[in-house]
Amino acid sequence: MKLTEAIEKSLKKIGVTVSKPVLAVLCIVFGILVIVIPALLGIIVGIFLIIEGVLLLTEHMELQKQQPKQEVPPPQPPAPPTPPS
């Protein structure tokens, strides 16, 4: 299983989808940078995770805006105690 497929499956489990072209371009760019400059691996992974996190949060907020808000009914007061018989 490819890394992108694993990420996509795990995100679908929580109801989030990521733009495949965005993920593909990021993977290609960061992969080339790691090959050219291996010392940047930690920094590149960190940047990649930050970008993915921002994309996830943005998409989540967009989905929240699209869903109609449901009003929560006020709590019902407890029933009065029944007199002992």
Wavefront OBJ file of the C-alpha trace (Angstrom):
o trace
v 0.000 0.000 0.000
v 1.339 3.416 -0.929
v 1.780 6.112 1.695
v -0.745 8.386 0.007
v -3.327 5.582 -0.039
v -2.750 4.918 3.654
v -3.147 8.606 4.475
v -6.279 8.849 2.351
v -7.868 5.773 3.968
v -7.168 6.957 7.485
v -8.557 10.404 6.697
v -11.705 8.948 5.128
v -12.333 7.045 8.369
v -12.714 10.368 10.166
v -14.689 11.919 7.316
v -12.010 14.109 5.737
v -10.844 14.001 2.143
v -7.650 15.624 0.881
v -7.173 17.037 -2.574
v -5.130 14.419 -4.428
v -3.386 16.902 -6.741
v -2.210 18.958 -3.753
v -0.917 15.877 -1.950
v 0.758 14.607 -5.125
v 2.591 17.859 -5.803
v 3.762 18.115 -2.193
v 5.041 14.540 -2.248
v 6.947 15.101 -5.491
v 8.539 18.368 -4.358
v 9.513 17.085 -0.925
v 10.753 13.786 -2.376
v 13.074 15.608 -4.770
v 14.360 17.813 -1.957
v 15.112 14.786 0.241
v 17.053 13.131 -2.603
v 19.027 16.286 -3.386
v 19.655 17.381 0.211
v 19.228 14.436 2.649
v 20.081 16.628 5.653
v 16.755 18.429 5.165
v 14.686 15.302 5.859
v 13.506 16.367 9.316
v 12.653 19.886 8.206
v 10.831 18.661 5.096
v 8.779 16.142 7.066
v 7.861 18.866 9.554
v 6.824 21.284 6.818
v 4.836 18.552 5.076
v 2.958 17.713 8.271
v 2.211 21.380 8.976
v 0.865 21.891 5.437
v -1.248 18.738 5.666
v -2.589 19.865 9.041
v -3.568 23.264 7.662
v -5.261 21.624 4.671
v -7.167 19.262 6.954
v -8.317 22.024 9.278
v -9.393 24.224 6.374
v -11.367 21.431 4.779
v -12.935 20.482 8.120
v -14.034 24.078 8.716
v -15.524 24.249 5.215
v -17.500 21.051 5.872
v -18.745 22.481 9.172
v -19.971 25.636 7.398
v -21.921 23.546 4.879
v -23.755 21.496 7.502
v -26.912 23.071 8.938
v -26.668 23.830 12.617
v -28.940 21.793 14.837
v -30.472 23.436 17.859
v -30.087 21.537 21.082
v -33.348 21.439 23.057
v -33.117 22.707 26.637
v -32.812 19.984 29.276
v -36.071 18.763 30.812
v -36.510 19.273 34.538
v -36.539 16.050 36.558
v -39.923 14.459 37.221
v -41.401 15.200 40.667
v -40.943 12.361 43.142
v -43.903 10.063 43.616
v -45.353 9.981 47.119
v -44.668 6.761 49.057
v -47.607 4.401 49.228
l 1 2 3 4 5 6 7 8 9 10 11 12 13 14 15 16 17 18 19 20 21 22 23 24 25 26 27 28 29 30 31 32 33 34 35 36 37 38 39 40 41 42 43 44 45 46 47 48 49 50 51 52 53 54 55 56 57 58 59 60 61 62 63 64 65 66 67 68 69 70 71 72 73 74 75 76 77 78 79 80 81 82 83 84 85
